[in-house]
Amino acid sequence: MISLNEPSIAFTFFLLFSSIFYSDYDRLKIANISTRFIHGLGCIYYTLPLIRKNNYQISMIGTTEDYEEYKFIINRSISYFLWDTFALLIEEEKEKMVFIAHHLLTIVGIYSGIVCPENTYNIALGLLIGEITNPLHQIMDISKVIRYRNIKLETFYLMSFVLARGGCGIYALMTLINNIYNTYNYSLVSNECTYSYTINIIVYILIIPLSFNWSHRKYRSINKYYANRTS
């Protein structure tokens, strides 16, 4: 069940915390960043044991085992993405429309796993690939708010991001397509699962180039930092 209770409680707690300890900075932004951190950390915490249980398979279709656990993970992430979409509307963010579009696209993509229990593993794996670098990203954003830059952390994050989104993401996409092609007689696939697999593939195809574009801009920022230090 989709509920905004967890993200709203997390936001309220971090807003109070930042008001006490970080009153000289943008408290709203710190609270939003911290709430995103909790989402990413929780996604890793809940999903990784299920992926480990299935021997870290990069794609698995045709099974409904652990459906309720995957459904919980999906609903939890939808709750956080909905909350963050609202947060972005009131937050000062240069690329807010890009992030909002990304969130809405992701919500459509991961919701497709609920309507097709046989595809929930792939949805959860996609969430793990997308969120595994999230805590590092939020640490960098907090550092930016308090005007502290750790270039070594940014470099490590960039390498991790490219490996997760570029390496694992592309491999997961190709493996999913191959598994669907080799496993199913399409005339026997339900409409719900046809929708789910199609949306799953489309979201991968759309998000991977966006991820590479973002990582290229991050690379240019890091490269500029080193160039200025040596000039």
Number of C-alpha atoms within 10 A of each C-alpha: 10 14 15 16 13 16 23 16 12 18 23 16 15 20 20 15 15 20 17 11 10 14 11 10 14 13 20 20 21 24 23 23 24 23 26 24 21 19 23 24 18 18 22 23 14 16 19 17 12 17 18 10 9 13 9 13 14 19 23 19 17 15 12 14 12 12 18 13 15 25 23 15 23 25 19 21 26 23 22 25 22 18 22 21 20 12 19 17 12 11 14 11 11 8 9 16 13 10 15 19 12 17 19 14 16 22 20 15 22 27 20 24 27 21 16 20 22 19 26 31 29 24 24 26 25 24 21 22 21 22 24 22 22 22 21 21 21 20 17 19 18 19 14 12 16 13 9 11 14 11 14 10 13 19 15 11 20 21 12 16 25 19 15 19 26 18 14 18 22 16 14 23 22 15 16 21 15 12 15 16 11 9 10 12 9 10 7 8 11 11 11 15 18 15 15 26 23 14 20 25 16 14 20 19 14 12 17 19 13 14 16 15 12 15 19 14 12 16 16 12 14 16 13 12 12 12 10 8 8 7 5
